[in-house]
Structures are given as C-alpha cells and as structure tokens.
C-alpha cells in the first residue's frame, strides 16, 4: 500500500524555560538554564535540592478552581501544551471528521505528586482511610490523553504508551504510523511529566542518578563534560499536531516540518544502565534512518539524549561514532537537557519540538555548562557548546532512551 505523508502543523509547550513555545524557544536559544532550588516541596533533607521547575504557570487560565483540584499537575501541563498546539494548528472541530482525529499522549509516571500527597496524608492519620475519590483518575498515566480528547471532542484513536524516558517519542512515532497507514487524519501527540516530588527525587537520589551540585544548580546539567555527576530533574509538557499531508494542504494549514521516520530497539542489557557500547541506541538510529530512506550523512542535527550521567553519555557517544563515524561531515549535535533538565517521559516531546524548530528557524540550540569534553568524546564530533549556531537544517534526529533498555528515535525534515 502507498503510505501517507505526515506533517507537523501545530506546536505547544510548557517547560522550565517558558509556558509557551515562543518563550521556551527564545530562552533555549539564549542558553538560559531552567534550574533552581526546589519550591514544590521541602527538599532541605535531600541530597539534591534543586530541579528545573516550570515557573509562573497559571492553572486557572485553563481550568476553574474546582476542576483543577480534580487533576494532577501533569494533566494541567498536558492540557496547556495540547491547547497551544491545537490553536497553533488553527484547527476547528466543525471543519474536520472528529472520528478520524485522535490523541496519543504519554507520561512515564503520571500523577506521582498526587500519590505522594495521598500516602503522606494516609500515614499522618494513622492508617485511617481518607483517600480522595479522584485519586485514581488523578494518578493514572493515560488520563491526560483522555482529557485532551474530551476537551477537543476528538473521537478517533486514543491511548498512552509508556516506555520510561522514551515514552513521548514512542507516542509521536505511533501517531506518525497510524496516520501514514491511513487510520487517522489528525493526531495530537506528545507527553507531560511532573515528578518533582518526595518519592521521585528520593528514589533517583538513592540510585545516585541525580546531580548533587546544590551550590550551583544552573551549572549542574553538563552533558559530555568530564565533571558531570548526574542528571537534573525537569518537568513540563510538549505537544505536536501531526496531520496527513493532503489533509493539511487542503485546509491551507501552516506546515512546520515533515515526519520522515522512526526507529526502535532495545539494549537488552540492564534494568537501568545503557549498553556500554550503545548497541540499542545505534540500532534505533539505524532503523530510523532506514525507515526514513536516509543515509547517516543526510542528518544535519542530532538532539542527543545526553542526560549528563557518567555512563549514559559515554554509551550514546559510542553509538553515534558507530553510525556516523568520528568525523561526520554534516552532523551537528547538542544536548538541550543542559537547559531544560530531564523531563523523563516528556523529554522526547520537548526535544522533538526543538528539532522541528531548528528546521523552521535554521538555528541550533547550544549545549551549556560543558567546559571540558570527556576524553572518550572525539574532537571530530561537532558538539555545539555555549552559544546557538545558525545552520540550515534539512534533517533533524531526536534520541530518547529509557530504563529497561527502551530506545526510540524520531526523524524530522523540511517539507520535500
């Protein structure tokens, strides 16, 4: 069968750098760090007391106070990002078939702050059950996908893939595949996360996964740097409207970029650690290029997963070298988690949005804080450090990897 073409017609974001796409993108281009002391809970007794929090978000712009209380904050961020993307795509429910429009939206941990709050309240009352009737719908990861579909009246496909930090790339890839197979015309896709809470920070601290640079949080996330000591927790959401090309063209939609392919693989190695040689990452990137009918030299920009963990960054570098070589001619690389922090299940969504914006604007965001590249990083790799760089980007790739060995990669390009 002839596969359909899929394009991006709308974008939305809530991030540690801004509560919309424009602010997030401008701060990213300026090399602003989203990190600072944690305000969402009392972190004074924790090894890590900082994170990349969303700032100044006005929940009541999207919900009345009663409705807001019934939803976890990750759902608030989801609706805000999806709402901006929907409006940006200039969609009108009366003008398209709502049974062929759907939502594929992800989160890796869902309403973890709500669960913390409810368990702490339960314990404080010595085991007397005092649970909210909204506990279950507040915490389940799929609820955001359902809420978005309800908000916009979208009656087509609707589900939530969960694959740890690869979740929202899987969501985007699923949306891409459903549309190109002719199963839908429009899908709002992306993901949200808000895991800056006691159990999440405590758990990652216990694993020694988080940076403990409490004296200089804005400099803590430093991918590929010799002195990196762990990732910085982030939160937020990003949404993309994916649309079948002829459908978008017929309604005169603005087109940001085309989705060219997606690839998947597994490290099949360890519960939490990446494969030392980056085999899953390599296979995922290779599969994504084959799906897009591209060669390695066609890729102009790679948004690396690069969380700033000692072993994770090294394995990704090895996978890049294996696929692209030590001195790729066209490839530029940046690690935007140095500014946004790691949004866990929403990382793939915000980084896909970044890839789309590099194609639109011809500017690649920098990697900040990286002062001394690790010895295992070849000098021939063009890692953009310190400042954004103007560059025409025809093809951009986004890498995401998750606990359990999940590897998901998305490829975007200028409309051909």
Secondary structure, DSSP 8 states (H G I E B T S, - for coil): -----EEEEEEEEEBTTBSSHHHHHHHHHTT----EE--SS--TTSS--EEB---S--GGGTS-HHHHHTS-HHHHHHHHHHHHHHHHTT--GGGS-GGGEEEEEE-SS-SHHHHHHHHHHHHHTTT-----TTHHHHH-TTHHHHHHHHHHT--S-EE----GGGHHHHHHHHHHHHHHTTS-SEEEEEEEE---SHHHHHHHHHTT-B---GGGGGGT--TTBTT---B-BB-EEEEEEEEEHHHHHHTT----EEEEEEEEEE--S-SSS--TT-HHHHHHHHHHHHHHT--GGG--EEE----S-HHHHHHHHHHHHHHH-TT-SS-EEE-THHHH-B-GGGHHHHHHHHHHHHHHHSEE--B-S--SB-TTS-TTSEE-BSS-EE---SEEEEEEEETTTEEEEEEEE---
